[in-house]
Amino acid sequence: MKKTVAVVIALILLLTAVVAAQAQDQTLIFLLWDGAEYTVNPDETVYLVFGWGACNQGLLKAAQNALGLEITVDGDPFYQMVKKDPYWGAPYPIGPFEVCIPAASASPVESDWFYPLDLSQFELDEEYEFSTSMWFDHQITDGVDGDGDGEPDFYNGVLYSGTVTLTVTETP
């Protein structure tokens, strides 16, 4: 349940990134939308993205430092997150967020991860499966009470595992 809440919160928070990308004529491939299919032109600007939010900047930074991410393409290693990953954007406020514990002292923030995808490495009209696995090596909280028990939820182990499909094709 907690993993589902975390993924749902991350997806909701990414809606702001969608609006920004549309305004800048970019295509975002959301790594956390399991089963999604994307078709892009080879001249498009494309990013692999996800976001993480927390009830304050300290909790966000702790999650970023503890998050493990591995992406494969058709089973082959493609990207593995490292400490101080350069693709995290600057934190920005997302409040108010009533599920922060304690809500009165929360200053919720989010940071989005944007990885620029070089489309020249993909053949035209071929499907590519991007498999994503995210995990925490140790217990982490974002300060959110997603299950309604009055206490912050904690995450440990595999947080998400899923795939998206990409096809690069010329369209008239």
OpenMM code with the backbone's topology and positions (N, CA, C; nanometers):
from openmm import Vec3, app, unit

residues = "MET LYS LYS THR VAL ALA VAL VAL ILE ALA LEU ILE LEU LEU LEU THR ALA VAL VAL ALA ALA GLN ALA GLN ASP GLN THR LEU ILE PHE LEU LEU TRP ASP GLY ALA GLU TYR THR VAL ASN PRO ASP GLU THR VAL TYR LEU VAL PHE GLY TRP GLY ALA CYS ASN GLN GLY LEU LEU LYS ALA ALA GLN ASN ALA LEU GLY LEU GLU ILE THR VAL ASP GLY ASP PRO PHE TYR GLN MET VAL LYS LYS ASP PRO TYR TRP GLY ALA PRO TYR PRO ILE GLY PRO PHE GLU VAL CYS ILE PRO ALA ALA SER ALA SER PRO VAL GLU SER ASP TRP PHE TYR PRO LEU ASP LEU SER GLN PHE GLU LEU ASP GLU GLU TYR GLU PHE SER THR SER MET TRP PHE ASP HIS GLN ILE THR ASP GLY VAL ASP GLY ASP GLY ASP GLY GLU PRO ASP PHE TYR ASN GLY VAL LEU TYR SER GLY THR VAL THR LEU THR VAL THR GLU THR PRO".split()
positions = [
    Vec3(0.0815, -0.1190, 0.0000),
    Vec3(0.0000, 0.0000, 0.0000),
    Vec3(0.0863, 0.1259, 0.0000),
    Vec3(0.1897, 0.1261, 0.0867),
    Vec3(0.2753, 0.2438, 0.0952),
    Vec3(0.3474, 0.2699, -0.0364),
    Vec3(0.3925, 0.1618, -0.1036),
    Vec3(0.4612, 0.1786, -0.2316),
    Vec3(0.3665, 0.2375, -0.3348),
    Vec3(0.2416, 0.1920, -0.3342),
    Vec3(0.1425, 0.2444, -0.4276),
    Vec3(0.1178, 0.3915, -0.4011),
    Vec3(0.1050, 0.4291, -0.2747),
    Vec3(0.0832, 0.5697, -0.2395),
    Vec3(0.2004, 0.6543, -0.2865),
    Vec3(0.3223, 0.6064, -0.2656),
    Vec3(0.4404, 0.6819, -0.3074),
    Vec3(0.4423, 0.7021, -0.4583),
    Vec3(0.4117, 0.5979, -0.5334),
    Vec3(0.4120, 0.6086, -0.6793),
    Vec3(0.3007, 0.7015, -0.7260),
    Vec3(0.1828, 0.6915, -0.6667),
    Vec3(0.0709, 0.7790, -0.7043),
    Vec3(0.1061, 0.9240, -0.6757),
    Vec3(0.1649, 0.9506, -0.5599),
    Vec3(0.2052, 1.0875, -0.5270),
    Vec3(0.3076, 1.1378, -0.6267),
    Vec3(0.4056, 1.0545, -0.6616),
    Vec3(0.5071, 1.0958, -0.7587),
    Vec3(0.4443, 1.1265, -0.8946),
    Vec3(0.3473, 1.0468, -0.9360),
    Vec3(0.2816, 1.0711, -1.0645),
    Vec3(0.2014, 1.2000, -1.0627),
    Vec3(0.1309, 1.2233, -0.9537),
    Vec3(0.0527, 1.3467, -0.9433),
    Vec3(0.1448, 1.4676, -0.9472),
    Vec3(0.2553, 1.4590, -0.8775),
    Vec3(0.3488, 1.5713, -0.8748),
    Vec3(0.4088, 1.5994, -1.0118),
    Vec3(0.4185, 1.4994, -1.0964),
    Vec3(0.4773, 1.5189, -1.2285),
    Vec3(0.3856, 1.5929, -1.3256),
    Vec3(0.2617, 1.6114, -1.2881),
    Vec3(0.1715, 1.6851, -1.3769),
    Vec3(0.2235, 1.8251, -1.4051),
    Vec3(0.2897, 1.8856, -1.3083),
    Vec3(0.3480, 2.0173, -1.3322),
    Vec3(0.4575, 2.0104, -1.4383),
    Vec3(0.5317, 1.9010, -1.4405),
    Vec3(0.6359, 1.8843, -1.5417),
    Vec3(0.5752, 1.8698, -1.6801),
    Vec3(0.4592, 1.8056, -1.6889),
    Vec3(0.3910, 1.7885, -1.8181),
    Vec3(0.3568, 1.9248, -1.8766),
    Vec3(0.3000, 2.0112, -1.7959),
    Vec3(0.2622, 2.1447, -1.8435),
    Vec3(0.3851, 2.2210, -1.8902),
    Vec3(0.4912, 2.2148, -1.8126),
    Vec3(0.6144, 2.2852, -1.8505),
    Vec3(0.6720, 2.2303, -1.9797),
    Vec3(0.6709, 2.1000, -1.9961),
    Vec3(0.7261, 2.0385, -2.1173),
    Vec3(0.6449, 2.0748, -2.2394),
    Vec3(0.5123, 2.0760, -2.2257),
    Vec3(0.4289, 2.1116, -2.3399),
    Vec3(0.4550, 2.2547, -2.3823),
    Vec3(0.4786, 2.3411, -2.2862),
    Vec3(0.5061, 2.4806, -2.3179),
    Vec3(0.6401, 2.4942, -2.3900),
    Vec3(0.7323, 2.4006, -2.3689),
    Vec3(0.8644, 2.4069, -2.4297),
    Vec3(0.8796, 2.3094, -2.5458),
    Vec3(0.7702, 2.2480, -2.5915),
    Vec3(0.7704, 2.1550, -2.7042),
    Vec3(0.8684, 2.0394, -2.6841),
    Vec3(0.8539, 1.9723, -2.5703),
    Vec3(0.9362, 1.8567, -2.5382),
    Vec3(0.8449, 1.7369, -2.5170),
    Vec3(0.8995, 1.6175, -2.5358),
    Vec3(0.8259, 1.4954, -2.5061),
    Vec3(0.8863, 1.4330, -2.3815),
    Vec3(0.8009, 1.4037, -2.2849),
    Vec3(0.8451, 1.3420, -2.1609),
    Vec3(0.8006, 1.1966, -2.1589),
    Vec3(0.8934, 1.1088, -2.1303),
    Vec3(0.8625, 0.9671, -2.1144),
    Vec3(0.8630, 0.9393, -1.9646),
    Vec3(0.7445, 0.9150, -1.9104),
    Vec3(0.7290, 0.8952, -1.7671),
    Vec3(0.7634, 0.7510, -1.7311),
    Vec3(0.8748, 0.7339, -1.6650),
    Vec3(0.9242, 0.6004, -1.6323),
    Vec3(0.8333, 0.5256, -1.5358),
    Vec3(0.7489, 0.5970, -1.4597),
    Vec3(0.6646, 0.5331, -1.3597),
    Vec3(0.5245, 0.5009, -1.4103),
    Vec3(0.4988, 0.5163, -1.5390),
    Vec3(0.3683, 0.4803, -1.5952),
    Vec3(0.3825, 0.3448, -1.6630),
    Vec3(0.3754, 0.2412, -1.5824),
    Vec3(0.3964, 0.1050, -1.6303),
    Vec3(0.3020, 0.0733, -1.7461),
    Vec3(0.3583, 0.0224, -1.8546),
    Vec3(0.2803, -0.0169, -1.9704),
    Vec3(0.2573, 0.0939, -2.0717),
    Vec3(0.3015, 0.2160, -2.0424),
    Vec3(0.2805, 0.3274, -2.1356),
    Vec3(0.3613, 0.3051, -2.2630),
    Vec3(0.3062, 0.3539, -2.3734),
    Vec3(0.3728, 0.3445, -2.5032),
    Vec3(0.3913, 0.4844, -2.5600),
    Vec3(0.5106, 0.5113, -2.6088),
    Vec3(0.5453, 0.6421, -2.6636),
    Vec3(0.5959, 0.6257, -2.8057),
    Vec3(0.5492, 0.7126, -2.8938),
    Vec3(0.5995, 0.7189, -3.0306),
    Vec3(0.6486, 0.8612, -3.0530),
    Vec3(0.7738, 0.8741, -3.0941),
    Vec3(0.8344, 1.0055, -3.1114),
    Vec3(0.9025, 1.0139, -3.2467),
    Vec3(0.9202, 1.1356, -3.2945),
    Vec3(0.9962, 1.1617, -3.4158),
    Vec3(1.1436, 1.1730, -3.3788),
    Vec3(1.2346, 1.1367, -3.4693),
    Vec3(1.3776, 1.1400, -3.4361),
    Vec3(1.4314, 1.2806, -3.4094),
    Vec3(1.3598, 1.3851, -3.4505),
    Vec3(1.4079, 1.5216, -3.4280),
    Vec3(1.3489, 1.5850, -3.3013),
    Vec3(1.2694, 1.5112, -3.2251),
    Vec3(1.2088, 1.5643, -3.1031),
    Vec3(1.3106, 1.5695, -2.9895),
    Vec3(1.2869, 1.6606, -2.8964),
    Vec3(1.3617, 1.6648, -2.7716),
    Vec3(1.2854, 1.5776, -2.6721),
    Vec3(1.3512, 1.4714, -2.6254),
    Vec3(1.2844, 1.3722, -2.5408),
    Vec3(1.3616, 1.3554, -2.4109),
    Vec3(1.2874, 1.3456, -2.3014),
    Vec3(1.3467, 1.3224, -2.1703),
    Vec3(1.2805, 1.2030, -2.1033),
    Vec3(1.3599, 1.1221, -2.0343),
    Vec3(1.3078, 1.0230, -1.9409),
    Vec3(1.2890, 1.0977, -1.8092),
    Vec3(1.1725, 1.0824, -1.7447),
    Vec3(1.1450, 1.1633, -1.6260),
    Vec3(1.0737, 1.0847, -1.5162),
    Vec3(1.0929, 1.1308, -1.3954),
    Vec3(1.0112, 1.0964, -1.2800),
    Vec3(1.0375, 1.2053, -1.1772),
    Vec3(0.9589, 1.2095, -1.0747),
    Vec3(0.9768, 1.3103, -0.9710),
    Vec3(0.9618, 1.2491, -0.8335),
    Vec3(1.0128, 1.3187, -0.7354),
    Vec3(0.9967, 1.2768, -0.5964),
    Vec3(0.9666, 1.4005, -0.5139),
    Vec3(0.8668, 1.3889, -0.4294),
    Vec3(0.8304, 1.4981, -0.3406),
    Vec3(0.8445, 1.4556, -0.1965),
    Vec3(0.8594, 1.5544, -0.1101),
    Vec3(0.8692, 1.5283, 0.0334),
    Vec3(0.8168, 1.6503, 0.1082),
    Vec3(0.7957, 1.6334, 0.2354),
    Vec3(0.7364, 1.7397, 0.3169),
    Vec3(0.8333, 1.8509, 0.3527),
    Vec3(0.9623, 1.8337, 0.3245),
    Vec3(1.0585, 1.9430, 0.3399),
    Vec3(1.1846, 1.9084, 0.2600),
    Vec3(1.2716, 2.0076, 0.2450),
    Vec3(1.3907, 1.9877, 0.1615),
    Vec3(1.4869, 1.8848, 0.2190),
    Vec3(1.4952, 1.8742, 0.3506),
    Vec3(1.5837, 1.7755, 0.4111),
    Vec3(1.5410, 1.6336, 0.3785),
    Vec3(1.4096, 1.6067, 0.3877),
    Vec3(1.3587, 1.4739, 0.3551),
    Vec3(1.3743, 1.4442, 0.2058),
    Vec3(1.3556, 1.5457, 0.1220),
    Vec3(1.3743, 1.5277, -0.0224),
    Vec3(1.5200, 1.4917, -0.0529),
    Vec3(1.6133, 1.5635, 0.0063),
    Vec3(1.7554, 1.5382, -0.0175),
    Vec3(1.7944, 1.3985, 0.0313),
    Vec3(1.7401, 1.3585, 0.1467),
    Vec3(1.7699, 1.2250, 0.1995),
    Vec3(1.7207, 1.1173, 0.1023),
    Vec3(1.6013, 1.1373, 0.0463),
    Vec3(1.5471, 1.0403, -0.0493),
    Vec3(1.6312, 1.0368, -0.1765),
    Vec3(1.6699, 1.1529, -0.2265),
    Vec3(1.7525, 1.1575, -0.3474),
    Vec3(1.8851, 1.0851, -0.3259),
    Vec3(1.9434, 1.1005, -0.2086),
    Vec3(2.0722, 1.0369, -0.1800),
    Vec3(2.0605, 0.8867, -0.1606),
    Vec3(1.9426, 0.8400, -0.1203),
    Vec3(1.9240, 0.6973, -0.0918),
    Vec3(1.8602, 0.6206, -0.2074),
    Vec3(1.8078, 0.6918, -0.3066),
    Vec3(1.7338, 0.6278, -0.4147),
    Vec3(1.8264, 0.5540, -0.5105),
    Vec3(1.7930, 0.4296, -0.5377),
    Vec3(1.8608, 0.3531, -0.6407),
    Vec3(1.7726, 0.3477, -0.7645),
    Vec3(1.8308, 0.3630, -0.8803),
    Vec3(1.7568, 0.3607, -1.0066),
    Vec3(1.8393, 0.2853, -1.1088),
    Vec3(1.7739, 0.1915, -1.1752),
    Vec3(1.8393, 0.1215, -1.2849),
    Vec3(1.7416, 0.1144, -1.4013),
    Vec3(1.7901, 0.1517, -1.5190),
    Vec3(1.7096, 0.1466, -1.6410),
    Vec3(1.7808, 0.0541, -1.7389),
    Vec3(1.7042, -0.0383, -1.7961),
    Vec3(1.7572, -0.1221, -1.9029),
    Vec3(1.6737, -0.0979, -2.0280),
    Vec3(1.7342, -0.1215, -2.1431),
    Vec3(1.6619, -0.1142, -2.2703),
    Vec3(1.6735, -0.2515, -2.3340),
    Vec3(1.5587, -0.3138, -2.3540),
    Vec3(1.5533, -0.4502, -2.4081),
    Vec3(1.6453, -0.5448, -2.3303),
    Vec3(1.6524, -0.5250, -2.1987),
    Vec3(1.7313, -0.6120, -2.1118),
    Vec3(1.8764, -0.5735, -2.0957),
    Vec3(1.9247, -0.4784, -2.1755),
    Vec3(2.0641, -0.4354, -2.1662),
    Vec3(2.0764, -0.3128, -2.0755),
    Vec3(2.1808, -0.3059, -1.9916),
    Vec3(2.1982, -0.1896, -1.9047),
    Vec3(2.2004, -0.0604, -1.9855),
    Vec3(2.1291, 0.0412, -1.9349),
    Vec3(2.1224, 0.1702, -2.0033),
    Vec3(2.1676, 0.2831, -1.9113),
    Vec3(2.1157, 0.2847, -1.7884),
    Vec3(2.1511, 0.3921, -1.6945),
    Vec3(2.1375, 0.3404, -1.5525),
    Vec3(2.2334, 0.3793, -1.4681),
    Vec3(2.2242, 0.3495, -1.3260),
    Vec3(2.2560, 0.4772, -1.2495),
    Vec3(2.1658, 0.5135, -1.1594),
    Vec3(2.1812, 0.6367, -1.0835),
    Vec3(2.3004, 0.6268, -0.9896),
    Vec3(2.3685, 0.7401, -0.9764),
    Vec3(2.4806, 0.7505, -0.8847),
    Vec3(2.4508, 0.8607, -0.7836),
    Vec3(2.5242, 0.8611, -0.6740),
    Vec3(2.5096, 0.9688, -0.5750),
    Vec3(2.5372, 1.1018, -0.6436),
    Vec3(2.4675, 1.2029, -0.5985),
    Vec3(2.4791, 1.3374, -0.6568),
    Vec3(2.4487, 1.3344, -0.8060),
    Vec3(2.3455, 1.2619, -0.8419),
    Vec3(2.3067, 1.2461, -0.9819),
    Vec3(2.2805, 1.3834, -1.0451),
    Vec3(2.3399, 1.4121, -1.1599),
    Vec3(2.3289, 1.5454, -1.2203),
    Vec3(2.1939, 1.5750, -1.2857),
    Vec3(2.1063, 1.4765, -1.2950),
    Vec3(1.9815, 1.4984, -1.3672),
    Vec3(1.8652, 1.5427, -1.2781),
    Vec3(1.8897, 1.5563, -1.1469),
    Vec3(1.7869, 1.6105, -1.0586),
    Vec3(1.7762, 1.7612, -1.0793),
    Vec3(1.6532, 1.8095, -1.0928),
    Vec3(1.6302, 1.9527, -1.1015),
    Vec3(1.6262, 2.0145, -0.9631),
    Vec3(1.6246, 2.1455, -0.9605),
    Vec3(1.6171, 2.2175, -0.8334),
    Vec3(1.4824, 2.1917, -0.7664),
    Vec3(1.4811, 2.1808, -0.6336),
    Vec3(1.3533, 2.1631, -0.5637),
    Vec3(1.2636, 2.2857, -0.5836),
    Vec3(1.1340, 2.2611, -0.5875),
    Vec3(1.0380, 2.3704, -0.5967),
    Vec3(0.9190, 2.3383, -0.5069),
    Vec3(0.8532, 2.4430, -0.4546),
    Vec3(0.7419, 2.4208, -0.3609),
    Vec3(0.6213, 2.3585, -0.4296),
    Vec3(0.5528, 2.2698, -0.3580),
    Vec3(0.4329, 2.2052, -0.4113),
    Vec3(0.3144, 2.2166, -0.3168),
    Vec3(0.3293, 2.2917, -0.2084),
    Vec3(0.2257, 2.2973, -0.1043),
    Vec3(0.1017, 2.3717, -0.1453),
    Vec3(0.0023, 2.3743, -0.0574),
    Vec3(0.0006, 2.2989, 0.0685),
    Vec3(-0.0272, 2.1506, 0.0435),
    Vec3(0.0222, 2.0690, 0.1338),
    Vec3(0.0099, 1.9248, 0.1220),
    Vec3(-0.0368, 1.8735, 0.2574),
    Vec3(-0.1663, 1.8499, 0.2715),
    Vec3(-0.2275, 1.8216, 0.4008),
    Vec3(-0.1844, 1.6900, 0.4639),
    Vec3(-0.1250, 1.5988, 0.3897),
    Vec3(-0.0885, 1.4694, 0.4465),
    Vec3(0.0517, 1.4670, 0.5055),
    Vec3(0.1190, 1.5826, 0.5101),
    Vec3(0.2486, 1.5895, 0.5764),
    Vec3(0.2294, 1.5828, 0.7272),
    Vec3(0.3206, 1.5148, 0.7958),
    Vec3(0.3153, 1.5025, 0.9412),
    Vec3(0.4392, 1.5711, 0.9978),
    Vec3(0.4305, 1.6711, 1.0822),
    Vec3(0.3092, 1.7462, 1.1132),
    Vec3(0.2791, 1.8475, 1.0033),
    Vec3(0.1538, 1.8586, 0.9677),
    Vec3(0.1124, 1.9438, 0.8557),
    Vec3(0.1449, 2.0909, 0.8795),
    Vec3(0.1348, 2.1348, 1.0018),
    Vec3(0.1551, 2.2766, 1.0317),
    Vec3(0.2967, 2.3240, 1.0035),
    Vec3(0.3955, 2.2337, 1.0127),
    Vec3(0.5345, 2.2754, 0.9928),
    Vec3(0.5908, 2.2327, 0.8576),
    Vec3(0.5077, 2.1780, 0.7722),
    Vec3(0.5564, 2.1255, 0.6444),
    Vec3(0.5785, 2.2367, 0.5424),
    Vec3(0.6825, 2.2202, 0.4647),
    Vec3(0.7109, 2.3054, 0.3489),
    Vec3(0.7392, 2.2125, 0.2324),
    Vec3(0.6343, 2.1468, 0.1780),
    Vec3(0.6555, 2.0425, 0.0778),
    Vec3(0.7246, 2.0936, -0.0484),
    Vec3(0.8142, 2.0094, -0.0985),
    Vec3(0.8904, 2.0412, -0.2183),
    Vec3(0.8985, 1.9169, -0.3066),
    Vec3(0.9286, 1.9390, -0.4322),
    Vec3(0.9499, 1.8310, -0.5271),
    Vec3(1.0725, 1.8627, -0.6093),
    Vec3(1.1344, 1.7572, -0.6582),
    Vec3(1.2410, 1.7701, -0.7556),
    Vec3(1.2127, 1.6677, -0.8648),
    Vec3(1.2316, 1.7072, -0.9889),
    Vec3(1.2093, 1.6180, -1.1019),
    Vec3(1.3433, 1.5758, -1.1600),
    Vec3(1.3475, 1.4518, -1.2044),
    Vec3(1.4659, 1.3944, -1.2663),
    Vec3(1.4414, 1.3930, -1.4164),
    Vec3(1.5254, 1.4633, -1.4924),
    Vec3(1.5132, 1.4740, -1.6376),
    Vec3(1.6405, 1.4218, -1.7022),
    Vec3(1.6294, 1.3110, -1.7742),
    Vec3(1.7439, 1.2532, -1.8444),
    Vec3(1.7234, 1.2759, -1.9935),
    Vec3(1.8108, 1.3540, -2.0590),
    Vec3(1.7960, 1.3788, -2.2030),
    Vec3(1.8261, 1.2515, -2.2825),
    Vec3(1.7308, 1.2093, -2.3618),
    Vec3(1.7441, 1.0854, -2.4371),
    Vec3(1.7941, 1.1149, -2.5781),
    Vec3(1.9089, 1.0585, -2.6128),
    Vec3(1.9673, 1.0740, -2.7459),
    Vec3(1.8995, 0.9736, -2.8390),
    Vec3(1.8097, 1.0219, -2.9229),
    Vec3(1.7325, 0.9329, -3.0102),
    Vec3(1.8142, 0.8726, -3.1235),
    Vec3(1.9330, 0.9261, -3.1501),
    Vec3(2.0142, 0.8727, -3.2602),
    Vec3(2.0623, 0.7302, -3.2328),
    Vec3(2.0564, 0.6860, -3.1090),
    Vec3(2.1009, 0.5495, -3.0766),
    Vec3(1.9920, 0.4449, -3.0978),
    Vec3(1.8750, 0.4867, -3.1457),
    Vec3(1.7634, 0.3949, -3.1666),
    Vec3(1.7284, 0.3870, -3.3150),
    Vec3(1.7035, 0.2662, -3.3629),
    Vec3(1.6647, 0.2451, -3.5020),
    Vec3(1.5206, 0.2920, -3.5234),
    Vec3(1.4939, 0.3438, -3.6420),
    Vec3(1.3579, 0.3859, -3.6752),
    Vec3(1.2638, 0.2654, -3.6826),
    Vec3(1.1425, 0.2880, -3.6389),
    Vec3(1.0327, 0.1909, -3.6470),
    Vec3(1.0575, 0.0614, -3.5701),
    Vec3(1.1443, 0.0655, -3.4733),
    Vec3(1.1667, -0.0484, -3.3835),
    Vec3(1.1090, -0.0124, -3.2469),
    Vec3(1.0544, -0.1116, -3.1775),
    Vec3(1.0061, -0.0901, -3.0414),
    Vec3(1.1182, -0.1211, -2.9437),
    Vec3(1.1306, -0.0360, -2.8416),
    Vec3(1.2301, -0.0555, -2.7365),
    Vec3(1.1594, -0.0558, -2.6025),
    Vec3(1.1903, -0.1563, -2.5207),
    Vec3(1.1300, -0.1653, -2.3884),
    Vec3(1.2275, -0.1109, -2.2838),
    Vec3(1.1851, -0.0046, -2.2170),
    Vec3(1.2619, 0.0552, -2.1086),
    Vec3(1.2081, -0.0018, -1.9774),
    Vec3(1.2909, -0.0784, -1.9085),
    Vec3(1.2527, -0.1333, -1.7784),
    Vec3(1.3187, -0.0502, -1.6694),
    Vec3(1.2386, -0.0104, -1.5726),
    Vec3(1.2872, 0.0749, -1.4646),
    Vec3(1.2670, 0.0057, -1.3312),
    Vec3(1.3681, 0.0098, -1.2488),
    Vec3(1.3589, -0.0392, -1.1118),
    Vec3(1.4105, 0.0703, -1.0198),
    Vec3(1.3310, 0.1018, -0.9164),
    Vec3(1.3694, 0.2026, -0.8174),
    Vec3(1.3624, 0.1387, -0.6795),
    Vec3(1.4569, 0.1741, -0.5925),
    Vec3(1.4589, 0.1168, -0.4587),
    Vec3(1.5312, 0.2099, -0.3623),
    Vec3(1.5086, 0.1840, -0.2344),
    Vec3(1.5847, 0.2467, -0.1273),
    Vec3(1.6625, 0.1366, -0.0570),
    Vec3(1.7914, 0.1594, -0.0354),
    Vec3(1.8743, 0.0609, 0.0334),
    Vec3(1.8471, 0.0578, 0.1837),
    Vec3(1.7942, 0.1662, 0.2368),
    Vec3(1.7601, 0.1719, 0.3783),
    Vec3(1.6297, 0.2500, 0.3945),
    Vec3(1.5760, 0.2481, 0.5132),
    Vec3(1.4451, 0.3080, 0.5394),
    Vec3(1.4483, 0.4597, 0.5209),
    Vec3(1.3490, 0.5096, 0.4479),
    Vec3(1.3374, 0.6527, 0.4166),
    Vec3(1.1921, 0.6945, 0.4364),
    Vec3(1.1719, 0.8182, 0.4786),
    Vec3(1.0380, 0.8743, 0.4819),
    Vec3(1.0363, 1.0033, 0.4013),
    Vec3(0.9206, 1.0338, 0.3462),
    Vec3(0.9009, 1.1634, 0.2805),
    Vec3(0.8194, 1.2557, 0.3708),
    Vec3(0.7838, 1.2051, 0.4910),
    Vec3(0.7054, 1.2839, 0.5855),
    Vec3(0.5559, 1.2770, 0.5613),
    Vec3(0.5132, 1.1958, 0.4653),
    Vec3(0.3722, 1.1866, 0.4271),
    Vec3(0.3058, 1.0711, 0.5021),
    Vec3(0.1824, 1.0955, 0.5459),
    Vec3(0.0984, 0.9904, 0.6042),
    Vec3(-0.0001, 0.9456, 0.4971),
    Vec3(0.0445, 0.8566, 0.4101),
    Vec3(-0.0393, 0.8108, 0.2993),
    Vec3(-0.1418, 0.7072, 0.3382),
    Vec3(-0.1201, 0.6381, 0.4507),
    Vec3(-0.2152, 0.5338, 0.4903),
    Vec3(-0.3113, 0.5792, 0.5999),
    Vec3(-0.3020, 0.7057, 0.6415),
    Vec3(-0.3996, 0.7624, 0.7342),
    Vec3(-0.3865, 0.7180, 0.8787),
    Vec3(-0.2713, 0.6645, 0.9179),
    Vec3(-0.2573, 0.6185, 1.0561),
    Vec3(-0.2024, 0.7262, 1.1499),
    Vec3(-0.1822, 0.8484, 1.0979),
    Vec3(-0.1324, 0.9582, 1.1803),
    Vec3(0.0186, 0.9622, 1.1949),
    Vec3(0.0887, 0.8699, 1.1293),
    Vec3(0.2349, 0.8618, 1.1358),
    Vec3(0.2932, 0.8708, 0.9950),
    Vec3(0.4138, 0.9282, 0.9824),
    Vec3(0.4770, 0.9306, 0.8498),
    Vec3(0.5040, 0.7881, 0.8008),
    Vec3(0.4880, 0.7664, 0.6731),
    Vec3(0.5160, 0.6362, 0.6129),
    Vec3(0.6659, 0.6241, 0.5856),
    Vec3(0.7151, 0.5004, 0.5913),
    Vec3(0.8551, 0.4723, 0.5629),
    Vec3(0.8630, 0.3761, 0.4451),
    Vec3(0.9670, 0.3920, 0.3642),
    Vec3(0.9877, 0.3095, 0.2455),
    Vec3(1.1233, 0.2430, 0.2554),
    Vec3(1.1301, 0.1192, 0.2102),
    Vec3(1.2543, 0.0447, 0.2092),
    Vec3(1.2413, -0.0632, 0.1025),
    Vec3(1.3509, -0.0969, 0.0369),
    Vec3(1.3465, -0.2008, -0.0647),
    Vec3(1.2925, -0.1472, -0.1966),
    Vec3(1.2380, -0.2376, -0.2766),
    Vec3(1.1898, -0.2011, -0.4105),
    Vec3(1.0685, -0.1098, -0.3980),
    Vec3(1.0780, 0.0048, -0.4611),
    Vec3(0.9721, 0.1040, -0.4605),
    Vec3(0.8865, 0.0921, -0.5857),
    Vec3(0.9512, 0.0611, -0.6976),
    Vec3(0.8801, 0.0545, -0.8256),
    Vec3(0.9585, -0.0341, -0.9217),
    Vec3(0.8842, -0.1071, -1.0032),
    Vec3(0.9432, -0.1843, -1.1117),
    Vec3(0.8398, -0.1895, -1.2234),
    Vec3(0.8773, -0.1458, -1.3422),
    Vec3(0.7830, -0.1463, -1.4530),
    Vec3(0.8511, -0.1134, -1.5841),
    Vec3(0.7716, -0.1117, -1.6909),
    Vec3(0.8272, -0.0879, -1.8248),
    Vec3(0.7435, 0.0136, -1.9014),
    Vec3(0.8098, 0.0821, -1.9930),
    Vec3(0.7441, 0.1648, -2.0935),
    Vec3(0.8055, 0.1269, -2.2280),
    Vec3(0.7322, 0.1523, -2.3347),
    Vec3(0.7788, 0.1183, -2.4685),
    Vec3(0.7975, 0.2452, -2.5506),
    Vec3(0.9070, 0.2514, -2.6232),
    Vec3(0.9391, 0.3654, -2.7089),
    Vec3(0.9552, 0.3173, -2.8520),
    Vec3(0.8944, 0.3911, -2.9452),
    Vec3(0.9146, 0.3707, -3.0876),
    Vec3(0.9544, 0.5056, -3.1467),
    Vec3(1.0645, 0.5073, -3.2206),
    Vec3(1.1074, 0.6279, -3.2908),
    Vec3(1.0701, 0.6095, -3.4362),
    Vec3(0.9897, 0.7010, -3.4897),
    Vec3(0.9439, 0.6860, -3.6272),
    Vec3(0.9281, 0.8224, -3.6933),
    Vec3(0.9511, 0.8247, -3.8206),
    Vec3(0.9271, 0.9460, -3.9002),
    Vec3(0.7767, 0.9525, -3.9279),
    Vec3(0.7160, 1.0667, -3.8988),
    Vec3(0.5754, 1.0843, -3.9335),
    Vec3(0.5633, 1.1991, -4.0310),
    Vec3(0.4742, 1.1845, -4.1261),
    Vec3(0.4620, 1.2891, -4.2291),
    Vec3(0.4085, 1.4192, -4.1738),
] * unit.nanometer
topology = app.Topology()
chain = topology.addChain("A")
for resn in residues:
    res = topology.addResidue(resn, chain)
    for name in ("N", "CA", "C"):
        topology.addAtom(name, app.Element.getBySymbol(name[0]), res)
